[in-house]
């Protein structure tokens, strides 16, 4: 598994040697994030929660 976390750029700023546009997603290691977060302009990307679904109903008949 990768040790990077995704962040969305909220303010145009340089990261990794080039200017990043608003809305661009960057992957930063913990060390890189600690260096960049105090400057602002980053928000952590959080995966949306899965929708809640009703459990499937059992079908009458023989058990598998």
C-alpha positions in Angstrom: 0.0 0.0 0.0 1.2 3.5 -0.8 2.2 5.8 2.1 0.8 8.9 0.3 -2.4 10.8 0.9 -4.3 12.8 -1.7 -4.8 16.5 -1.2 -6.8 19.0 -3.4 -5.3 22.3 -4.2 -7.6 25.1 -3.0 -5.2 28.1 -3.7 -2.9 28.3 -6.7 0.6 27.4 -5.4 3.8 25.7 -6.2 4.3 22.1 -5.0 6.9 19.6 -6.2 8.7 22.2 -8.3 5.8 23.4 -10.4 2.7 25.7 -10.1 -0.5 23.7 -9.3 -3.9 24.9 -10.4 -6.9 25.1 -8.1 -8.8 21.8 -8.0 -5.7 19.7 -8.9 -5.2 16.6 -6.8 -1.7 15.8 -5.5 -0.4 12.8 -3.6 1.9 13.7 -0.7 3.8 11.6 1.8 3.4 12.4 5.5 6.7 14.3 5.5 5.7 16.4 2.4 2.3 17.1 3.9 3.8 18.3 7.2 6.0 20.7 5.2 3.2 22.0 2.9 0.1 22.2 5.2 1.3 25.2 7.3 1.4 27.2 4.0 -2.3 26.5 3.4 -4.1 26.0 0.2 -4.6 22.2 0.6 -7.5 20.1 1.7 -7.4 16.3 2.3 -9.4 14.3 -0.3 -11.9 12.0 1.5 -13.6 9.2 -0.4 -17.4 9.6 -0.4 -19.2 7.1 1.9 -20.9 4.2 0.2 -24.7 4.4 0.0 -26.6 2.5 2.6 -28.5 -0.4 1.1 -31.1 -2.7 2.5 -30.0 -6.2 3.1 -31.0 -8.7 0.5 -34.1 -10.8 1.2 -33.6 -14.5 1.6 -35.2 -16.5 -1.2 -37.4 -19.4 -0.1 -36.1 -22.8 -1.0 -33.1 -25.0 -0.3 -30.0 -23.6 1.5 -26.9 -23.5 -0.7 
